[in-house]
Structures are given as structure tokens and as C-alpha cells.
Amino acid sequence: MLKASKLTIKGRVQGVGFRPFIFQLAEKYDIKGTVQNNMDGVRIVAEGEEESLQQMIDEVKLHPPRLSRVDSIDVVEMDPKGYQDFMIIPSERTGKSSLVIPVDSAVCEDCLREMKDPTNFRYRYPFINCTQCGPRYTIISELPYDRPYTVMSSFEMCESCQEEYENPNNRRHHAQPVACVSCGPDVELLSIDGEGIGKGDQAIKKVQQLLKQGFIVAIKGLGGYHLACDALNEETISRLRERKRRPNRPLAVMAASMEIVRDLCYIGPKEKETLQSPESPIVVLMQKQHNQLPKNLAPGLKTLGVMFPYTPLHHLLFDDPDLRLLVMTSANPSGMPILYKDEEARKGLKGIADFILTTNREILHPLDDSVVQVIDGEITFLRRSRGYVPDPISTQQPVHDVIALGGQQKNTFAIGRHEQIFLGPHIGDMDHLEVVDFFKNEFHHLMKWMGTQGKVIAIDMHPQFTTRRLAEDMQGKMIEVQHHHAHHVACMEDNQLTEPVYGIILDGTGYGEDGNIWGFEILYGDARSFKRLAHLTYTPLPGGEKAIKEPWRNAVGMMIGYLGEKGVILANQLFKEKEYEIDILKKMIEKKVNTPLAGTSGRLFDAVSAMLGICHISTYDGEAAIRLSEMMPEEITIQESYPFEIKENGDQGLEIDFTKMIDHITQDILQKKPVVEIVQLFHQTVVTALVEALVQVSSFQTDWNRKVVLSGGSFHNPFLTSEMKRRLSQLGFEVYTHKKVPCNDGGIAFGQLIVAANAINRDSNERI
């Protein structure tokens, strides 16, 4: 019996070959009708036998295209119209958007095989792509995702490309970036002064020679420019660091093959899977000892950020057997957004790069590489960007028309639409006008595409954050969210938890409700409210921001705060060359001049790192803490901890006092105890103190939920995460960590948005 249905399929269903996929299913099951892209997804009118229609729907659910994600299929029965065939019809651009914007994807194996085939007309073409790979978000100007609304509109397809584009049985059917050497974009090698050196394959081969000769080449990629050089050339790496003013921050590398990565690093099944995934992020791996890598690739670290070639151009560069490993780091001066506009790159890279390999395919939306690491067999994000942005995260919370502007550091923003949360790209630190402009540009683009209004705007409660000024220029109800409440709720939402739970928040800096700097807390609550149950004892941070950038100052402040005059004496013994400065810091603390009080995990790790002589001055965010955490051995040999106290502090909850620990660490250093032993004892103490504090507060609340979320940037430390989970699980707690968003401030907007969404119906004057 002939039956007709209208299907609306929502999810990541545009730019992924979904219409030709449906066309082929229609042929397979003898279905007549139409399929088109719309502002609400993909719409299908299907007529056929009832069983055939159901089989088609089942196959859509079970075996969709590689890059697609089906969130919902709405089926409405209708009267048959008597279609004679099945057609792909033009997109409809009216109506309210509920589209999922397609993400950029690494080049697929089918395209690589064609690119390496001398008989194929796309042989060695550096922009080969199909519906299953290539640029998407970075080249879109308008929705829905059709060629006229991308940067490819300026490239008229040749006859061969047009034939593939129009053939529903071809994997390039409506692949919007489709092109070849005859009709598509090209590469060009320029001197740093803009002089043309070569184009096409000649340019690529010349770049291979330049890289082997020790030059630094800026290479235009999917989301912006990278600075590339031979990762085995220590002298070139030093020159790159000097020019970019990046003395110690680790540099990511791109490896030609899995065999090369295995020679250099330990790699498990999850790391392998992630490296080879369509998202192709940077994966942080543990280096093998004596791997012959230059020490200045990742100074002071045992880990290395590794990625595989993810564009056709990358693969062509690596077809020279002498190029095995390349530094591939964002081409931007420190603290600035990634360079992606050609003219800005030529100006901005003078004095940094020697040559520029550019293309005439424009980038509309810059994207940094995503960065992940595997802890306990699970992916955790350090930076969520290329390959993942702007893919939405589904929610059951009422988030429509709610936006969140994130924090000051590692900024991202979030937009709520219907049952989805869209996290923007990695923006960076909002301390520079250029970064703020980058934020505004990407935020306004996504807001327009989402078709939503920012009726409710969530911001951090810090009075001096840039995001507050941005919110004041917008129309909407502004809701302040305490920094660590946002962390807590971000991890809850990441695990679809709605009932109140405990939260252990270990972070660098967060403005507290008492005006002090929080970052070492035990909370209990949900998206509507929270209670602070325990925290680290406050100690002075002389110089404020300067003490964060110079951890030795932080260490002195902590030693004086905990140990008084004894701390002054010990500080002079640890930092012998700083006697004059220590006296000034002591007076600043006594007179409370520019000396905020802080109780944060980040500052605690910084202080101990400085005390141990690991890092006195941080040249990048978190350097002291990261280098300290990487001193932990793979095989833990010490299980005990330093002494500490947990004190009652009235309505402020429990106070975790590390006075005795700091005293013991100082004595151990002066007595020349092995650093690796001190580091283990310190880490064990942090975990033990938090576990004991949680057990103590939970013992008074036997009817409270025994679920615990772990959030905050310090949980990038694998030992803290693994050991906390292990010990708490043994005590009967259910422990949850982040899955889809970073535990650092890159996930703050996610939590802010959920808190604000839950506060909409509350008294507008009530502070969250």
C-alpha cells in the first residue's frame, strides 16, 4: 500500500553528504519524492510502500554518513502526491534556524588515495575534499551550507567537478568546497616581504627544501596560519622561540606516521584512535626516555603534543622521506589571536617567519587546533576548537535565548538554542584589544546563524572582567555567576546531572563571594544554588598579578602567611638572591598593600614549584604548576603524605590548613631530600586532605547525594584526577569528570549558561 511521509531530520546533517545518502537510499528502497536542506535541517518528502519507508528510516538511524550526527527524526504522515522519481531540490533559506553548522574535518582516506594516484585528475592537488572531509565552518558566510554562501562561490567549477557535484551517486555530490587544479584555489610561496617565489606543486616542493634547510615557514591551514619548522633541528627551534618570544611553552608537532609517533612516545588505543579521528586534534602523549628529540621542544616536560597531517597540503609536505616531524604551532605573536587573514599574516609574521606558504582560499572563521589528553582511558579537552566547534551539546535544560560570555582566561562563549548549547571557538585571554575584537566577530556570527536573542546574559561575578563590559553593551538580563559554581555546574551538565552533588574545584583564580580569590573548594549544590563546605586557608599574594607571573613571590607570600617570621627566615634560605625583595614583600603583606588573599590550587602548585626551584618565573599560563605535576613519576613509590590540619571555621565551613606541609617541604628542601620524593608527598597530601575534608562534611549530611564532580584546571593533572577518583570510589562516592568541555576555564561558559538558565524565574536582584 502506497504511503507518504514528510521527514524532518535535525542534527549535523548538512555538509556531510546527507542528501546524496538519502538519494541513494531512495533508489535502494524504491522511494519517490524530494530531499532538500532547510534552516531546520534536512526535509524529505517520501512516497513508497510502508515497509520500504520504515526500512529507509531505520537505515538513516543506524548507518548515517561518517561525519553526520542525527539528533532527531520527525515523521508526519501526508497524502501521496504521486511523485514519479526522487529528486534533490534547491535549499530553502526561510524560517528560523535550528541547523547544526558542519565542522571542519581531516582529509579522508578516499581523497588521499586519489591525491596520490598519478592517473587521477586531482593528483597532488592540495585542496582535494569530498562530502566526508575538508573545510566547513571556517569557509561559511551564510546558512544553509550551500556553495554560494561559502568562500568557494568565487571559484567556478570546471566541467569535471560540476559533473561530480551534480551526480547524486558520487561522493562529491553537493560537496561545497569541491575543486581541482583547473578551477579551484592554489598555493603560493612568498618571501616574508611578499615576493612571489612559486605556485602549486613547485611551491610545495620548495617549502620541503626550505624546511630541511632550517628555515621557518608560515603555512596557511584550515583555520589559520601555522609556523612550521623541522622538529628535529634544535637550532631552528631556538630561533623560532626567540622570534616568537615563547621561551618555554611547549610546541606541538605534526608527525608523518604512526610509526614515528611510536618511536617517540607511548601511545595507547584511545590515543591512537583520537589521532586518526576526523577531528584530528593535538593529543598530549608521554614521551619515551632517550627519544633523541630536541629538549627545547617542550622544556621541562615529559609530555609532547602530537598531531597527524589533517589537510591534503600537510600530507603533500610529508611525502619527502627526510621530513618526519614538523613543529606546527599557531602563527601569532604571544597573547594574540591566531593569524588567518593573508595581509595581516604578512605584516604580523615579519621577523618571525622566513617564508609564507599561502593560498587564495579565504578563511572566514579562524580556529586553533583542539588539544586533548587521555586520562584513565577517557578523552579530556584542554582546548575545544577545530573539529569540534561549533558542534552543539544536547541538554534537557531550558537554555533557549540564554548566552554566556565565559571568563577572562582561555575564553570561550556559549549560546543556548532550544535543546542545544553551542560553544564558540577557543578565543584566548581577553587582555588584548585584538582578542576582544576576535570574540565580538565570532560571537556575532554565531548569534546570527543561531537565530536566537540574548535575552539572558551570564557573566563571571568578577567586577573587572572584560566580559562584563561586553555584556553591558548588550540588550538582556545580566546574571552574575560565581566562577567555581560555573565549574561545578559545567561538570554536572557534562554528565547530565541535575540533582545537587558535591563538587571538588581545583582552579587557578576565581573571584569569591567574600572578595577573596578562590580556587581550592568543596561545594555542594546544583545549577540553582550552592554552598561552600570547605576551602584552602587564605594566604597573601603580594603584588597580585605579578605574584602569579613570578611564582617565587607567591611562594614567599605563602610561607609568610603560613609561618610568620619563621617563614621570612626560611624564604631567605630558599631564595638567597632575593633578600631585598623578600623584605619589601614582607612589608607589603604587613601593610596589606596590593596583597589580595588567595586560597587556590593553582597558586599552591606555583608556590611549591618555586620552592623546589622548578620554576621561579612563569613564561606561560600555568607553567610552574605544569612542570611540577610532570615531575610525578609513572610508578608512584610514596603513598604517605605530609601533615596538615582541617579546622572548623564557623559558617565558612572547613578550612584546609597546609601550614605544617609547607614547613615540612621547606625543611626537606634544605636537607636536600630528593625532589621526586617531595613532589610525590605533596601530591598525596593534596588528595588526602580533600578526601578527608569531603568525608568529614558528608558525615554530617547522610541524606545528601554521594555524587562528586571534579572540575577546575588543576584536574588536567593526571595524578590528581586518577587518584581522587580511585580513593573516593573506594569510599562509596560516585565520581564524575568532564567529557565534552574542558575542566579549565574553557568550560566556564558552559556552566554559566546552565546556572543562568535556571535563574531566569528567580528574583532578578538575587545574586547567584
C-alpha positions, 0 to 999 in steps of 0.5 A: 500500500502506497504511503507518504511521509514528510521527514524532518531530520535535525542534527549535523546533517548538512555538509556531510553528504546527507542528501546524496545518502538519502538519494541513494537510499531512495533508489535502494528502497524504491522511494519517490519524492524530494530531499532538500536542506532547510534552516531546520535541517534536512526535509524529505518528502517520501512516497513508497510502500510502508515497509520500504519507508520504515526500512529507509528510516531505520537505515538513516538511524543506524548507518548515517554518513561518517561525519553526520550526527542525527539528533532527531527524526520527525515523521508526519504522515501526508497524502501521496502526491504521486511523485514519479522519481526522487529528486534533490531540490534547491535549499530553502533559506526561510524560517528560523534556524535550528541547523547544526553548522558542519565542522571542519574535518581531516582529509579522508582516506578516499581523497588521499588515495586519489591525491596520490594516484598519478592517473587521477585528475586531482593528483597532488592537488592540495585542496582535494575534499569530498562530502566526508572531509575538508573545510566547513565552518571556517569557509561559511558566510551564510546558512544553509551550507550551500556553495554560494554562501561559502568562500568557494562561490568565487571559484567556478567549477570546471566541467569535471567537478560540476559533473561530480557535484551534480551526480547524486551517486558520487561522493562529491555530490553537493560537496561545497568546497569541491575543486581541482587544479583547473578551477579551484584555489592554489598555493603560493610561496612568498618571501616574508616581504611578499615576493612571489617565489612559486605556485602549486606543486613547485611551491610545495616542493620548495617549502620541503627544501626550505624546511630541511634547510632550517628555515621557518615557514608560515603555512596557511591551514584550515583555520589559520596560519601555522609556523612550521619548522623541522622538529628535529633541528634544535637550532631552528627551534631556538630561533623560532622561540626567540622570534616568537618570544615563547621561551618555554611553552611547549610546541606541538608537532605534526608527525608523518606516521604512526610509526614515528609517533611510536618511536617517540612516545607511548601511545595507547588505543584511545590515543591512537584512535583520537589521532586518526579521528576526523577531528584530528586534534593535538593529543598530549602523549608521554614521551619515551626516555632517550627519544633523541628529540630536541629538549627545547621542544617542550622544556621541562616536560615529559609530555609532547603534543602530537598531531597527524597531517589533517589537510591534503597540503600537510600530507603533500609536505610529508611525502619527502622521506627526510621530513618526519616531524614538523613543529606546527604551532599557531602563527601569532605573536604571544597573547594574540589571536591566531593569524588567518587573514593573508595581509595581516599574516604578512605584516604580523609574521615579519621577523618571525617567519622566513617564508609564507606558504599561502593560498587564495582560499579565504578563511572566514572563521579562524580556529586553533587546533583542539588539544586533548589528553587521555586520562584513565582511558577517557578523552579530556579537552584542554582546548575545544576548537577545530573539529569540534566547534561549533558542534552543539551539546544536547541538554534537557535544560531550558537554555533557549535565548540564554548566552554566556560570555565565559571568563577572562582566561582561555575564553570561550562563549556559549549560546543556548538554542532550544535543546542545544548549547553551542560553544564558540571557538577557543578565543584566548585571554581577553587582555588584548584589544585584538582578542576582544575584537576576535570574540565580538566577530565570532560571537556575532556570527554565531548569534546570527546563524543561531537565530536566537536573542540574548535575552539572558546574559551570564557573566563571571561575578568578577567586577573587572572582567572584560566580559562584563563590559561586553555584556553591558553593551548588550540588550538582556538580563545580566546574571552574575555567576560565581566562577567555581559554581560555573565549574561545578555546574559545567561538570554536572551538565557534562554528565547530565546531572541535575540533582545537587552533588558535591563538587571538588574545584581545583582552579587557578583564580576565581573571584569569591563571594567574600572578595577573596580569590578562590580556587581550592573548594568543596561545594555542594549544590546544583545549577540553582544554588550552592554552598561552600563546605570547605576551602584552602586557608587564605594566604597573601599574594603580594603584588597580585598579578605579578605574584602569579607571573613570578611564582617565587613571590607567591611562594614567599607570600605563602610561607609568610602567611603560613609561618610568620617570621619563621617563614621570612627566615626560611624564604631567605634560605630558599631564595638567597638572591632575593633578600631585598625583595623578600623584605619589601614583600614582607612589608607589603603583606604587613601593610596589606598593600596590593596583597589580595588573599588567595586560597587556590590550587593553582597558586599552591602548585606555583608556590611549591614549584618555586620552592623546589626551584622548578620554576621561579618565573612563569613564561606561560599560563600555568607553567610552574604548576605544569612542570611540577605535576610532570615531575610525578613519576609513572610508578608512584613509590610514596603513598604517605603524605605530609601533615596538615590540619582541617579546622572548623571555621564557623559558617565558612565551613572547613578550612584546609590548613597546609601550614605544617606541609609547607614547613615540612617541604621547606625543611626537606628542601634544605636537607636536600631530600630528593625532589621526586620524593617531595613532589610525590608527598605533596601530591598525596597530601593534596588528595588526602586532605580533600578526601578527608575534608569531603568525608568529614562534611558528608558525615554530617549530611547522610541524606545528601547525594554521594555524587562528586564532580571534579572540575577546575584546571588543576584536574588536567593533572593526571595524578590528581584526577586518577587518584581522587577518583580511585580513593573516593570510589573506594569510599562509596562516592560516585565520581564524575569528570568532564567529557565534552568541555574542558575542566579549565576555564574553557568550560566556564561558559558552559556552566554559566549558561546552565546556572543562568538558565535556571535563574531566569524565574528567580528574583532578578536582584538575587545574586547567584 
